[in-house]
Amino acid sequence: MFDIAVIGGGAAGLCSAITAKDTNPSLKIAVFEANSRVGKKLSVTGNGRCNITNKNITLQRYRSNNGSFFEFALNSYNLSKTEEFFDNLGVPFVFEGDKAFPAALQAASVVDALRFECDALGIELLTDAKIEKLEKTNGIFTLFCNGKKHSAKAVIAAFGGMAGLNKFGADSKNYNLLLNFGHSLIQTKPSIVQLKTEPQIVRQLKGIKVDCKVCAIYNGKTLQSDFGEVLFCDYGLSGPPILQLSHLYNTNKKLEISLDLASAYTHEQLFYICKNRQSTLTHRPAGEFFTGFLNKRVGQVILKLSGVNINDDISAIKYDNIKKSVSLIKDFKFIVTGTTGLQNAQVTSGGIDTKDFYPDTLESKKVSGIFAAGELLDVDGDCGGFNLQWAWSSGMLAAHSAVRFIKGDK
């Protein structure tokens, strides 16, 4: 018999287990993890560096079908609480701009610190322990796992979402643990994911990275913009700005991505630069017109799309060719045809409907004693540490609520 059974040994699950045990050391707590080790997905976040949170945690950086459900958790368990939690684990933060990282700059070190703390507190970490069914009878939960039954007075569901499908144990059957109690599921979609585009242009530029301004456009209107390094792939586009804007495709299927390859210049300034290059670089072939100003291959693709024969002399480039080239450099547009799917997504959009949970406790409205935390809920945030902050905030809130539930306090 456990006091609290935590289903899922990821960021939210480990945080909630530690918080609950710190709050009441006498409680018997177990974490059930389907993978062979805890923190498997966490160990590779942030390209292995773990962007653990962000200085600029605002409600505008989060999404849910249930308005600002996440407000209470994020405000009550904010950056300061998160820093305090990790300081106690021996993991101080360093900041790169607004982004917070562990001082070691190793995601594995965060997982190790969480695991060591669980061991020190006497929290049972049960790995290769997939919960197949969850029942409640006479106020006690029964967890069916590997042919055995475990009992608990309270359950914290933190089994994650569908992102990283087939990589981190993500399984749509996990949702059934809550659906069987009458909860609802908001359709799951990939977020923070690469975008597919029409292939003709991107295949010519495969492997090239460019720093540029990126705009997501729908029906001629810019929905959101970002700046950073974009990677051309044979299937489409990747890189931090693309991942940041990718969630918009879930609600805008006719999305377009526009790259401004020379955002430091206006159209007029860029046109003047091009005219000046034509008059001073007459010794070059047309295919080298942008060499030194743009990536060589990008420049040649722009020229071809502008109607320039790159084997001609620069003097053969016409006014209309330059005008078209300037327009393409300032608005290199790609029609989005899809994403690379949940298996490549960093975060799940959608999940268990938050309308079935109290925002100030994260306890189920359907079944008392069930609490939820992390990505399994219909809450997702921007790229940059926002989703991990939701894991920490919701994990701490669910833990404190579960401890009060065990004690009989409301």
C-alpha positions in Angstrom: 0.0 0.0 0.0 1.4 3.3 -1.1 0.2 6.7 0.1 0.8 8.2 -3.4 1.5 6.4 -6.6 3.0 8.6 -9.3 2.4 7.2 -12.8 5.3 8.4 -15.0 8.9 9.0 -14.2 9.5 12.1 -16.4 10.0 15.7 -15.4 6.5 16.3 -13.8 6.4 12.9 -12.2 9.8 13.0 -10.5 9.2 16.6 -9.4 5.9 15.7 -7.9 7.2 12.7 -6.0 10.1 14.7 -4.5 7.9 17.6 -3.6 5.3 15.3 -1.9 8.0 13.5 0.1 9.7 16.7 1.1 6.3 18.0 2.3 5.5 14.9 4.4 8.5 12.6 4.8 6.4 9.9 6.4 4.5 9.2 3.2 5.2 6.1 1.2 5.6 7.1 -2.4 6.3 5.2 -5.5 7.0 6.2 -9.1 5.9 3.8 -11.8 7.9 4.3 -15.1 7.2 2.3 -18.2 10.8 2.8 -19.6 13.9 1.0 -18.3 15.0 4.2 -16.7 13.4 7.4 -15.4 13.8 10.7 -17.2 14.5 9.3 -20.6 12.9 12.1 -22.6 14.2 14.8 -20.1 17.8 13.5 -20.6 17.8 14.6 -24.3 16.0 17.9 -24.0 17.5 21.1 -25.3 20.0 19.2 -27.5 21.2 17.5 -24.4 21.7 20.8 -22.5 18.2 21.0 -20.9 16.6 24.4 -21.3 15.1 24.0 -17.8 12.9 27.1 -17.7 12.7 30.7 -18.8 12.9 34.1 -17.1 9.9 35.3 -19.1 7.1 33.0 -18.0 3.9 34.7 -19.1 0.5 33.2 -19.8 0.7 34.3 -23.4 3.3 31.7 -24.0 0.9 28.8 -23.2 -2.1 27.3 -25.0 -5.1 25.2 -23.9 -8.7 24.7 -25.1 -9.7 25.7 -21.5 -8.5 29.3 -21.5 -6.0 30.1 -18.8 -6.3 26.9 -16.8 -2.6 26.9 -16.3 -2.5 30.4 -14.7 -2.8 29.3 -11.0 -0.1 26.6 -11.3 2.4 28.9 -13.1 1.8 31.9 -10.8 1.9 29.8 -7.6 5.0 27.8 -8.6 7.0 30.3 -10.6 10.6 30.7 -11.6 11.7 31.5 -8.1 10.1 28.3 -6.7 11.7 26.3 -9.5 15.1 27.7 -8.8 14.7 26.9 -5.1 13.6 23.4 -5.9 16.7 22.7 -8.0 19.1 24.6 -5.7 18.1 22.0 -3.1 19.1 19.3 -5.6 22.5 20.9 -6.2 21.5 22.2 -9.7 22.0 26.0 -9.9 20.9 27.8 -13.1 22.8 29.8 -15.6 21.0 32.0 -18.1 21.5 32.6 -21.8 19.3 35.6 -22.4 15.9 34.5 -20.9 16.6 30.8 -21.2 17.7 29.0 -18.0 20.0 25.9 -18.1 21.6 23.8 -15.4 25.0 25.1 -14.6 26.5 21.8 -15.9 24.8 22.4 -19.3 23.9 18.7 -19.2 20.4 17.4 -19.3 21.6 14.1 -17.9 22.9 15.9 -14.8 19.3 17.1 -14.1 18.0 13.6 -14.4 20.7 12.3 -12.1 20.0 14.9 -9.5 16.3 14.1 -9.5 17.0 10.4 -9.3 19.6 10.8 -6.5 17.1 12.9 -4.5 14.4 10.2 -4.9 16.8 7.6 -3.6 17.9 9.8 -0.7 14.2 10.4 0.3 13.3 6.7 0.0 10.9 7.1 -3.0 10.6 3.8 -4.8 11.5 4.1 -8.5 9.9 1.2 -10.3 11.1 0.9 -13.9 9.8 -1.3 -16.7 6.5 -0.8 -14.8 3.8 0.1 -17.3 0.4 0.6 -15.6 -2.1 -1.3 -17.6 -5.2 -0.5 -15.7 -6.3 1.8 -12.8 -9.3 1.2 -10.6 -10.8 2.7 -7.5 -12.7 0.7 -4.9 -13.8 1.8 -1.4 -11.5 4.9 -1.6 -8.4 2.9 -2.6 -6.8 2.8 -6.0 -5.5 -0.4 -7.5 -2.8 -0.2 -10.1 -2.3 -3.2 -12.4 1.3 -3.6 -13.5 3.2 -6.6 -14.9 0.7 -9.1 -13.5 0.8 -7.6 -10.1 -1.5 -5.3 -8.1 -0.4 -2.2 -6.2 -2.6 -0.1 -4.0 -2.5 3.6 -3.3 -4.5 6.2 -1.4 -3.9 8.9 -4.1 -2.6 8.9 -7.7 -0.6 11.5 -9.6 -1.0 10.9 -13.3 2.2 12.2 -15.0 2.6 9.8 -17.9 3.3 12.4 -20.5 1.9 13.0 -24.0 2.4 11.6 -27.4 5.5 13.6 -28.4 8.4 11.4 -29.3 6.1 8.6 -30.2 8.0 5.2 -30.3 11.0 6.9 -28.7 10.1 7.6 -25.1 7.3 5.1 -24.3 4.6 7.5 -25.5 1.5 5.4 -26.0 -2.1 6.5 -26.6 -3.3 3.7 -24.4 -2.0 5.6 -21.4 -4.8 8.1 -21.8 -7.3 5.2 -21.1 -6.2 5.2 -17.5 -8.1 8.5 -17.2 -10.7 8.0 -20.0 -12.0 5.0 -18.2 -12.9 7.3 -15.3 -15.0 9.5 -17.6 -12.4 12.1 -18.6 -12.3 13.4 -22.2 -9.4 13.7 -24.6 -8.6 16.7 -26.8 -7.2 15.5 -30.1 -3.4 15.2 -29.8 -1.2 17.0 -32.4 2.5 17.7 -32.8 3.9 20.9 -31.5 7.5 22.2 -31.5 8.1 20.2 -34.6 9.7 20.5 -38.1 7.4 21.7 -40.9 7.0 20.0 -44.3 6.8 22.2 -47.4 6.6 21.8 -51.1 9.9 20.1 -52.0 11.2 21.7 -55.1 13.1 24.5 -53.5 14.1 23.1 -50.1 15.7 20.0 -51.7 18.1 22.3 -53.7 19.1 23.9 -50.3 19.2 20.7 -48.1 21.7 21.1 -45.2 22.0 24.9 -45.5 21.4 27.1 -42.4 20.5 30.8 -42.6 19.9 33.4 -39.9 16.7 35.2 -40.8 13.4 36.6 -39.7 10.6 34.1 -40.0 6.9 34.9 -40.3 4.0 32.5 -40.1 1.3 33.8 -42.5 -2.4 32.8 -42.9 -4.7 34.4 -45.5 -2.1 37.2 -46.0 -2.0 38.0 -42.3 1.2 37.5 -40.2 0.1 35.5 -37.1 3.5 35.3 -35.4 7.2 36.0 -36.2 10.5 35.0 -34.8 14.2 35.3 -35.6 17.0 32.7 -35.7 18.7 29.9 -37.6 16.6 28.1 -40.1 17.7 24.8 -41.6 16.6 23.7 -45.1 15.8 19.9 -45.2 14.8 17.7 -48.0 11.2 17.6 -46.5 10.9 21.2 -45.6 12.2 23.5 -42.8 13.6 23.1 -39.3 15.5 25.2 -36.8 14.4 27.1 -33.6 12.2 29.7 -35.3 10.4 27.0 -37.3 9.8 24.9 -34.2 8.5 27.9 -32.3 5.9 28.7 -35.0 5.0 25.1 -35.8 2.0 25.0 -33.5 0.2 27.4 -35.7 -0.2 24.8 -38.4 -2.5 22.8 -36.0 -5.2 25.5 -36.4 -4.3 27.0 -39.8 -3.8 24.3 -42.4 -3.1 26.9 -45.2 -0.2 28.2 -43.4 2.7 29.9 -45.2 6.3 30.5 -43.9 8.1 33.6 -45.1 11.8 34.0 -44.6 13.3 37.5 -44.6 17.0 36.7 -45.5 18.1 40.4 -45.1 16.0 41.7 -42.3 18.5 44.5 -41.5 17.6 46.2 -44.8 14.4 47.7 -46.2 13.3 46.8 -49.7 14.6 50.1 -51.0 18.0 49.7 -49.2 18.4 46.2 -50.6 17.5 47.2 -54.1 20.2 50.0 -53.9 22.7 47.4 -52.6 21.9 45.1 -55.5 22.2 47.9 -58.1 25.5 48.9 -56.6 26.8 45.3 -56.7 25.9 45.0 -60.4 28.0 48.1 -61.2 31.0 47.1 -59.1 31.1 43.3 -59.6 31.1 43.3 -63.4 33.9 40.8 -63.6 31.8 38.1 -62.0 29.5 35.6 -63.7 25.8 36.1 -62.8 25.8 33.0 -60.6 28.2 34.8 -58.2 26.1 38.0 -57.9 25.2 37.4 -54.2 28.4 35.6 -53.2 29.6 37.3 -50.0 26.2 38.7 -49.2 24.1 35.5 -49.1 24.9 31.8 -48.8 26.2 31.0 -52.3 23.6 28.3 -53.0 20.8 30.3 -51.6 21.8 33.2 -53.8 21.9 31.1 -56.9 18.4 29.7 -56.2 17.1 33.2 -55.7 18.7 34.3 -59.0 17.2 31.3 -60.9 13.7 32.0 -59.4 14.2 35.6 -60.6 14.7 34.5 -64.2 18.5 35.0 -64.2 20.7 32.6 -66.3 23.5 32.1 -63.8 25.9 31.3 -66.7 25.5 34.8 -68.1 27.6 37.9 -67.1 26.3 40.1 -64.3 25.7 42.8 -66.9 22.9 40.6 -68.3 20.9 40.9 -65.1 18.0 43.2 -65.8 16.1 45.7 -63.7 13.1 43.3 -63.3 15.5 40.4 -62.3 16.9 42.6 -59.5 13.5 43.7 -58.4 12.3 40.1 -58.3 15.4 39.0 -56.4 14.9 41.7 -53.7 11.3 40.6 -53.3 12.3 37.0 -52.8 15.1 37.8 -50.4 12.7 39.8 -48.3 9.8 37.3 -48.7 11.1 33.8 -49.4 7.8 32.0 -49.1 7.0 28.3 -48.5 3.6 26.7 -48.4 3.3 24.3 -45.4 2.0 20.9 -46.3 2.3 19.2 -42.9 4.6 18.4 -40.0 7.1 15.6 -39.4 4.6 14.1 -36.9 4.3 13.3 -33.3 7.3 10.9 -33.5 9.5 14.0 -34.1 7.6 16.5 -32.0 9.1 17.8 -28.7 5.7 18.5 -27.2 2.1 17.3 -27.5 -0.7 19.8 -28.3 -4.0 18.5 -26.9 -4.3 15.8 -24.3 -6.7 15.1 -21.4 -9.3 17.9 -21.2 -8.4 20.3 -18.4 -12.1 21.1 -17.9 -12.3 17.9 -15.8 -9.7 19.2 -13.3 -9.6 21.9 -10.7 -7.0 24.5 -11.7 -6.0 25.3 -8.1 -5.4 21.7 -7.1 -5.1 19.7 -10.4 -7.4 17.2 -8.8 -9.9 15.4 -11.0 -13.5 16.5 -10.9 -14.5 13.0 -11.9 -12.7 11.0 -9.3 -11.3 12.4 -6.0 -7.8 11.4 -5.3 -6.6 11.5 -8.9 -4.3 14.4 -9.7 -2.6 15.2 -13.0 0.6 17.0 -14.0 2.7 17.7 -17.1 2.2 17.0 -20.7 -0.7 14.6 -20.5 -3.0 17.5 -19.9 -4.2 19.8 -22.7 -1.5 22.4 -22.0 1.4 23.2 -24.2 3.8 26.1 -24.4 6.4 27.8 -26.6 9.9 26.5 -27.3 12.4 27.9 -24.8 11.9 26.2 -21.4 8.2 26.9 -21.2 7.0 23.3 -21.3 9.5 22.2 -18.7 8.3 25.0 -16.4 4.7 23.7 -16.8 6.1 20.3 -15.8 7.7 21.7 -12.6 4.8 24.0 -11.7 2.1 21.4 -12.3 4.2 18.7 -10.6 4.6 20.8 -7.4 0.9 21.8 -7.3 -0.3 18.2 -7.8 2.1 17.0 -5.1 1.0 19.5 -2.5 -2.6 18.9 -3.3 -2.2 15.1 -3.1 -0.5 15.5 0.3 -3.4 17.6 1.6 -5.8 15.0 0.2 -4.0 12.2 2.1 -4.1 14.3 5.3 -7.8 14.9 4.8 -7.4 18.7 4.3 -9.2 20.5 1.5 
